[in-house]
Amino acid sequence: MEERKLRVADYMIREVVSIPADYTVEQAVEKLINTEFHGLPVTEDGRLIGFVTAKELLRNIERPSAKVREIIRKGTYSVNPEMDLDDAARVLFRYGLRNVPVVTNEGKLIGVISNLDIVRSHIERATPNKVAMVKAFLEKKHGIHIDIKRRVVSIEDLRPTQHEVFADELLGRKEEIRRGLVEPIIVIRKRDYYLLVDGHHRVLAAKQMGVRQFSAVVLEPDRDVELGMEKSAEAWGLHTMDDVKIIDGSHHPLVEITTRLLKDEGR
């Protein structure tokens, strides 16, 4: 079966922050300061008529009473909720946009898609490749057949296979979760628990945030076999996520790479 292509509607932000066209420059500045955005859609009767950027507001900062409709160009780049996500990515890339409004065929503003949403979609799309590799390896090694399901699993039902994680990477994972990146974990279903194959940092970060369940890709073998990773977990004394050691004072490789320049600059 051919996998359904992702649409803008799958990743767009639906809680849109916008301003009416009759806002003054002063009101628009105040609104923008209280958001995380670099510009805001401008609407009239629910319809998108333009987009005001921080630069446009700065250019008109000495005209605080001017109406937003007077300082913006009519019209703006926009995408449709049914548009292929890759095509929306091209729009953002081609015109150097941080975000773009999502409108219906009638011009009604219903969402915003950002370059961060595009990045998030690509990270999450990497999961099927990981799953296919694990499935192929286990089927060949143990002569079994594995079905793949999507489920929400309890963190308490997970048995780890990684004996340590990095504290700094947990902080990064928490920030990803807060921003909406919830890449599913990969688990193997056993008789009375799930063996966690991929996603230890994600699970522990979520657990520390008070989350009790996590979206998972579940590999279901047609018969129970003892796996090598399972033997290693037993040797390490891993039975619950609380048994995983959290390392302080040493950087996860990803954090080490991304902060190296800052450390070099500080010398």
C-alpha positions as a Markdown table, in Angstrom:
| # | Residue | x | y | z |
|---|---|---|---|---|
| 1 | Met | 0.0 | 0.0 | 0.0 |
| 2 | Glu | 1.4 | 3.4 | -1.0 |
| 3 | Glu | 2.0 | 5.7 | 2.0 |
| 4 | Arg | -0.2 | 8.8 | 2.1 |
| 5 | Lys | 1.7 | 12.0 | 1.4 |
| 6 | Leu | 1.8 | 14.5 | 4.2 |
| 7 | Arg | -0.3 | 17.6 | 3.8 |
| 8 | Val | 0.1 | 21.1 | 5.2 |
| 9 | Ala | -3.0 | 20.4 | 7.4 |
| 10 | Asp | -1.0 | 17.6 | 9.1 |
| 11 | Tyr | 1.6 | 19.9 | 10.6 |
| 12 | Met | 0.2 | 23.5 | 10.5 |
| 13 | Ile | -0.4 | 25.4 | 13.7 |
| 14 | Arg | -4.2 | 25.9 | 14.0 |
| 15 | Glu | -4.2 | 28.4 | 16.9 |
| 16 | Val | -3.3 | 31.4 | 14.7 |
| 17 | Val | -2.1 | 34.7 | 16.1 |
| 18 | Ser | -3.3 | 37.5 | 13.7 |
| 19 | Ile | -4.2 | 41.1 | 13.9 |
| 20 | Pro | -7.1 | 43.0 | 12.3 |
| 21 | Ala | -6.3 | 45.5 | 9.5 |
| 22 | Asp | -7.5 | 48.5 | 11.5 |
| 23 | Tyr | -4.9 | 47.9 | 14.3 |
| 24 | Thr | -2.5 | 50.8 | 14.7 |
| 25 | Val | 1.2 | 50.4 | 14.4 |
| 26 | Glu | 1.5 | 50.8 | 18.2 |
| 27 | Gln | -1.1 | 48.0 | 18.8 |
| 28 | Ala | 0.6 | 45.8 | 16.3 |
| 29 | Val | 4.0 | 46.3 | 17.9 |
| 30 | Glu | 2.6 | 45.4 | 21.3 |
| 31 | Lys | 0.9 | 42.3 | 19.9 |
| 32 | Leu | 4.1 | 41.1 | 18.1 |
| 33 | Ile | 6.3 | 41.7 | 21.2 |
| 34 | Asn | 4.1 | 39.3 | 23.2 |
| 35 | Thr | 4.4 | 36.5 | 20.6 |
| 36 | Glu | 7.3 | 34.3 | 19.5 |
| 37 | Phe | 6.9 | 35.3 | 15.8 |
| 38 | His | 8.7 | 37.8 | 13.5 |
| 39 | Gly | 5.5 | 38.9 | 11.8 |
| 40 | Leu | 1.8 | 38.4 | 11.9 |
| 41 | Pro | -1.0 | 37.7 | 9.4 |
| 42 | Val | -3.4 | 40.6 | 8.8 |
| 43 | Thr | -7.1 | 39.8 | 8.5 |
| 44 | Glu | -10.4 | 41.5 | 7.6 |
| 45 | Asp | -13.6 | 39.7 | 8.5 |
| 46 | Gly | -11.7 | 36.5 | 8.9 |
| 47 | Arg | -10.1 | 36.7 | 5.5 |
| 48 | Leu | -6.3 | 37.1 | 5.0 |
| 49 | Ile | -5.4 | 40.4 | 3.3 |
| 50 | Gly | -1.7 | 40.6 | 4.0 |
| 51 | Phe | 1.2 | 40.1 | 6.4 |
| 52 | Val | 3.0 | 42.6 | 8.6 |
| 53 | Thr | 6.6 | 42.0 | 9.4 |
| 54 | Ala | 8.8 | 43.4 | 12.2 |
| 55 | Lys | 10.8 | 45.4 | 9.6 |
| 56 | Glu | 7.6 | 47.1 | 8.4 |
| 57 | Leu | 6.6 | 48.0 | 11.9 |
| 58 | Leu | 10.1 | 49.4 | 12.6 |
| 59 | Arg | 10.0 | 51.5 | 9.4 |
| 60 | Asn | 6.8 | 53.1 | 10.7 |
| 61 | Ile | 7.7 | 53.3 | 14.4 |
| 62 | Glu | 7.4 | 57.1 | 14.3 |
| 63 | Arg | 3.8 | 56.8 | 13.0 |
| 64 | Pro | 2.2 | 54.9 | 16.0 |
| 65 | Ser | -1.3 | 55.9 | 15.0 |
| 66 | Ala | -1.0 | 54.7 | 11.4 |
| 67 | Lys | -3.3 | 51.8 | 10.5 |
| 68 | Val | -1.7 | 48.5 | 9.6 |
| 69 | Arg | -3.7 | 48.4 | 6.4 |
| 70 | Glu | -1.8 | 51.6 | 5.3 |
| 71 | Ile | 1.7 | 50.2 | 5.8 |
| 72 | Ile | 1.4 | 46.6 | 4.4 |
| 73 | Arg | 1.5 | 45.5 | 0.8 |
| 74 | Lys | -1.8 | 44.0 | -0.3 |
| 75 | Gly | -1.6 | 40.2 | -0.6 |
| 76 | Thr | 1.0 | 37.8 | 0.7 |
| 77 | Tyr | 2.4 | 34.3 | 0.1 |
| 78 | Ser | 0.0 | 31.6 | 1.4 |
| 79 | Val | -0.6 | 27.9 | 1.1 |
| 80 | Asn | -3.7 | 25.7 | 1.1 |
| 81 | Pro | -4.2 | 23.0 | 3.8 |
| 82 | Glu | -4.4 | 20.3 | 1.2 |
| 83 | Met | -1.1 | 21.2 | -0.3 |
| 84 | Asp | 1.7 | 18.6 | -0.3 |
| 85 | Leu | 4.0 | 19.4 | 2.7 |
| 86 | Asp | 7.1 | 19.2 | 0.4 |
| 87 | Asp | 5.6 | 21.8 | -1.9 |
| 88 | Ala | 4.9 | 24.1 | 1.1 |
| 89 | Ala | 8.6 | 23.6 | 2.1 |
| 90 | Arg | 9.6 | 24.8 | -1.3 |
| 91 | Val | 7.5 | 27.9 | -0.9 |
| 92 | Leu | 9.2 | 28.7 | 2.4 |
| 93 | Phe | 12.6 | 28.0 | 1.0 |
| 94 | Arg | 12.2 | 29.7 | -2.3 |
| 95 | Tyr | 11.0 | 33.0 | -0.8 |
| 96 | Gly | 13.1 | 32.9 | 2.4 |
| 97 | Leu | 10.1 | 32.8 | 4.7 |
| 98 | Arg | 10.0 | 31.8 | 8.4 |
| 99 | Asn | 6.3 | 31.0 | 8.2 |
| 100 | Val | 3.4 | 31.3 | 5.8 |
| 101 | Pro | -0.3 | 31.6 | 6.4 |
| 102 | Val | -2.6 | 28.7 | 5.5 |
| 103 | Val | -5.9 | 29.7 | 3.9 |
| 104 | Thr | -8.9 | 28.0 | 2.4 |
| 105 | Asn | -10.0 | 28.4 | -1.2 |
| 106 | Glu | -12.3 | 31.2 | 0.0 |
| 107 | Gly | -9.3 | 33.1 | 1.6 |
| 108 | Lys | -10.2 | 32.3 | 5.2 |
| 109 | Leu | -7.2 | 32.2 | 7.5 |
| 110 | Ile | -7.1 | 28.8 | 9.3 |
| 111 | Gly | -3.5 | 28.2 | 10.3 |
| 112 | Val | 0.2 | 28.9 | 9.9 |
| 113 | Ile | 3.0 | 26.6 | 8.7 |
| 114 | Ser | 6.6 | 27.4 | 9.7 |
| 115 | Asn | 10.0 | 26.2 | 8.7 |
| 116 | Leu | 10.2 | 24.6 | 12.2 |
| 117 | Asp | 7.1 | 22.6 | 11.4 |
| 118 | Ile | 8.8 | 21.4 | 8.1 |
| 119 | Val | 11.9 | 20.4 | 10.0 |
| 120 | Arg | 9.8 | 18.5 | 12.6 |
| 121 | Ser | 8.0 | 16.6 | 9.8 |
| 122 | His | 11.3 | 15.5 | 8.3 |
| 123 | Ile | 12.6 | 14.3 | 11.7 |
| 124 | Glu | 9.4 | 12.3 | 12.3 |
| 125 | Arg | 9.6 | 10.8 | 8.8 |
| 126 | Ala | 12.9 | 9.2 | 9.6 |
| 127 | Thr | 11.1 | 6.8 | 12.0 |
| 128 | Pro | 9.8 | 4.4 | 9.3 |
| 129 | Asn | 13.4 | 3.8 | 8.0 |
| 130 | Lys | 14.6 | 2.9 | 11.5 |
| 131 | Val | 11.6 | 0.6 | 11.9 |
| 132 | Ala | 12.3 | -1.2 | 8.6 |
| 133 | Met | 15.9 | -1.8 | 9.5 |
| 134 | Val | 15.1 | -3.3 | 12.9 |
| 135 | Lys | 12.3 | -5.4 | 11.4 |
| 136 | Ala | 14.5 | -6.8 | 8.6 |
| 137 | Phe | 17.4 | -7.5 | 11.0 |
| 138 | Leu | 15.3 | -9.4 | 13.5 |
| 139 | Glu | 13.3 | -11.4 | 10.9 |
| 140 | Lys | 16.5 | -12.5 | 9.2 |
| 141 | Lys | 18.4 | -13.3 | 12.5 |
| 142 | His | 15.6 | -15.2 | 14.2 |
| 143 | Gly | 13.5 | -16.5 | 11.3 |
| 144 | Ile | 10.4 | -14.8 | 12.5 |
| 145 | His | 7.7 | -12.6 | 10.9 |
| 146 | Ile | 7.0 | -9.2 | 12.5 |
| 147 | Asp | 3.8 | -7.1 | 12.1 |
| 148 | Ile | 4.0 | -3.3 | 12.6 |
| 149 | Lys | 1.4 | -1.4 | 14.6 |
| 150 | Arg | 0.9 | 2.1 | 16.0 |
| 151 | Arg | -0.1 | 2.3 | 19.6 |
| 152 | Val | 0.0 | 4.5 | 22.7 |
| 153 | Val | 1.9 | 2.6 | 25.3 |
| 154 | Ser | 2.4 | 3.2 | 29.0 |
| 155 | Ile | 5.8 | 4.3 | 30.1 |
| 156 | Glu | 5.5 | 1.9 | 33.1 |
| 157 | Asp | 5.3 | -1.0 | 30.6 |
| 158 | Leu | 8.6 | -0.2 | 29.0 |
| 159 | Arg | 11.7 | -2.2 | 29.6 |
| 160 | Pro | 14.9 | -0.2 | 28.6 |
| 161 | Thr | 17.8 | -1.6 | 26.6 |
| 162 | Gln | 20.1 | 1.4 | 27.0 |
| 163 | His | 21.8 | 1.6 | 30.4 |
| 164 | Glu | 22.6 | 5.3 | 30.5 |
| 165 | Val | 21.5 | 8.6 | 29.0 |
| 166 | Phe | 22.9 | 12.2 | 29.0 |
| 167 | Ala | 21.3 | 14.9 | 31.3 |
| 168 | Asp | 22.0 | 17.6 | 28.7 |
| 169 | Glu | 20.2 | 15.7 | 26.0 |
| 170 | Leu | 17.2 | 15.2 | 28.3 |
| 171 | Leu | 16.9 | 19.0 | 28.5 |
| 172 | Gly | 17.0 | 19.2 | 24.7 |
| 173 | Arg | 14.3 | 16.5 | 24.3 |
| 174 | Lys | 12.1 | 18.4 | 26.8 |
| 175 | Glu | 12.3 | 21.5 | 24.6 |
| 176 | Glu | 11.5 | 19.5 | 21.5 |
| 177 | Ile | 8.4 | 18.0 | 23.2 |
| 178 | Arg | 7.3 | 21.5 | 24.3 |
| 179 | Arg | 7.6 | 22.7 | 20.7 |
| 180 | Gly | 5.5 | 19.7 | 19.5 |
| 181 | Leu | 8.1 | 17.3 | 18.2 |
| 182 | Val | 6.9 | 14.0 | 19.5 |
| 183 | Glu | 8.7 | 11.5 | 17.4 |
| 184 | Pro | 7.3 | 8.0 | 18.2 |
| 185 | Ile | 9.4 | 5.5 | 20.0 |
| 186 | Ile | 10.2 | 2.0 | 18.6 |
| 187 | Val | 9.3 | -1.0 | 20.8 |
| 188 | Ile | 9.1 | -4.8 | 20.5 |
| 189 | Arg | 6.0 | -6.4 | 22.1 |
| 190 | Lys | 6.8 | -9.1 | 24.6 |
| 191 | Arg | 4.4 | -11.2 | 26.8 |
| 192 | Asp | 3.8 | -8.6 | 29.6 |
| 193 | Tyr | 6.0 | -5.6 | 28.6 |
| 194 | Tyr | 7.4 | -3.6 | 25.7 |
| 195 | Leu | 11.1 | -3.8 | 24.9 |
| 196 | Leu | 12.3 | -0.2 | 24.2 |
| 197 | Val | 14.5 | -0.2 | 21.1 |
| 198 | Asp | 14.7 | 3.5 | 20.2 |
| 199 | Gly | 13.7 | 6.6 | 22.2 |
| 200 | His | 15.3 | 6.3 | 25.7 |
| 201 | His | 16.0 | 10.1 | 25.9 |
| 202 | Arg | 12.5 | 10.9 | 24.7 |
| 203 | Val | 10.8 | 8.6 | 27.2 |
| 204 | Leu | 12.8 | 9.8 | 30.2 |
| 205 | Ala | 12.3 | 13.4 | 29.2 |
| 206 | Ala | 8.6 | 12.9 | 28.9 |
| 207 | Lys | 8.5 | 10.9 | 32.2 |
| 208 | Gln | 10.2 | 13.8 | 34.0 |
| 209 | Met | 7.6 | 16.2 | 32.5 |
| 210 | Gly | 4.8 | 14.1 | 34.1 |
| 211 | Val | 3.8 | 12.2 | 30.9 |
| 212 | Arg | 2.6 | 8.7 | 31.5 |
| 213 | Gln | 2.0 | 7.4 | 27.9 |
| 214 | Phe | 3.9 | 7.7 | 24.7 |
| 215 | Ser | 3.1 | 7.2 | 21.0 |
| 216 | Ala | 5.0 | 4.1 | 19.7 |
| 217 | Val | 5.7 | 2.0 | 16.6 |
| 218 | Val | 5.2 | -1.5 | 17.9 |
| 219 | Leu | 7.0 | -4.5 | 16.3 |
| 220 | Glu | 4.9 | -7.7 | 17.0 |
| 221 | Pro | 6.8 | -11.0 | 16.3 |
| 222 | Asp | 4.7 | -14.0 | 15.4 |
| 223 | Arg | 6.4 | -15.9 | 18.2 |
| 224 | Asp | 8.4 | -15.0 | 21.3 |
| 225 | Val | 12.2 | -15.2 | 21.0 |
| 226 | Glu | 14.9 | -14.1 | 23.4 |
| 227 | Leu | 16.8 | -11.2 | 21.8 |
| 228 | Gly | 20.4 | -10.2 | 22.3 |
| 229 | Met | 19.4 | -6.7 | 23.4 |
| 230 | Glu | 17.2 | -8.4 | 26.0 |
| 231 | Lys | 20.0 | -10.4 | 27.4 |
| 232 | Ser | 22.2 | -7.3 | 27.7 |
| 233 | Ala | 19.4 | -5.4 | 29.5 |
| 234 | Glu | 19.1 | -8.3 | 32.0 |
| 235 | Ala | 22.9 | -8.2 | 32.5 |
| 236 | Trp | 22.7 | -4.5 | 33.2 |
| 237 | Gly | 19.8 | -5.0 | 35.6 |
| 238 | Leu | 17.4 | -3.0 | 33.5 |
| 239 | His | 13.8 | -3.6 | 34.3 |
| 240 | Thr | 12.1 | -0.2 | 34.3 |
| 241 | Met | 13.0 | 3.3 | 33.1 |
| 242 | Asp | 14.1 | 4.2 | 36.7 |
| 243 | Asp | 17.1 | 1.8 | 36.2 |
| 244 | Val | 18.6 | 3.9 | 33.5 |
| 245 | Lys | 21.5 | 6.0 | 34.7 |
| 246 | Ile | 21.5 | 9.7 | 33.9 |
| 247 | Ile | 25.0 | 11.1 | 33.3 |
| 248 | Asp | 25.9 | 14.6 | 34.4 |
| 249 | Gly | 29.1 | 16.4 | 33.5 |
| 250 | Ser | 29.5 | 14.7 | 30.2 |
| 251 | His | 27.9 | 15.8 | 26.9 |
| 252 | His | 25.7 | 13.8 | 24.6 |
| 253 | Pro | 27.6 | 13.7 | 21.2 |
| 254 | Leu | 24.9 | 16.0 | 19.5 |
| 255 | Val | 25.2 | 18.6 | 22.3 |
| 256 | Glu | 29.0 | 18.3 | 22.2 |
| 257 | Ile | 29.0 | 19.1 | 18.4 |
| 258 | Thr | 26.5 | 22.0 | 18.6 |
| 259 | Thr | 28.2 | 23.7 | 21.5 |
| 260 | Arg | 31.8 | 23.2 | 20.4 |
| 261 | Leu | 32.0 | 26.6 | 18.7 |
| 262 | Leu | 30.8 | 28.4 | 21.8 |
| 263 | Lys | 33.5 | 26.7 | 23.9 |
| 264 | Asp | 36.2 | 27.5 | 21.3 |
| 265 | Glu | 35.1 | 31.1 | 21.2 |
| 266 | Gly | 35.4 | 31.3 | 24.9 |
| 267 | Arg | 39.1 | 30.4 | 25.0 |
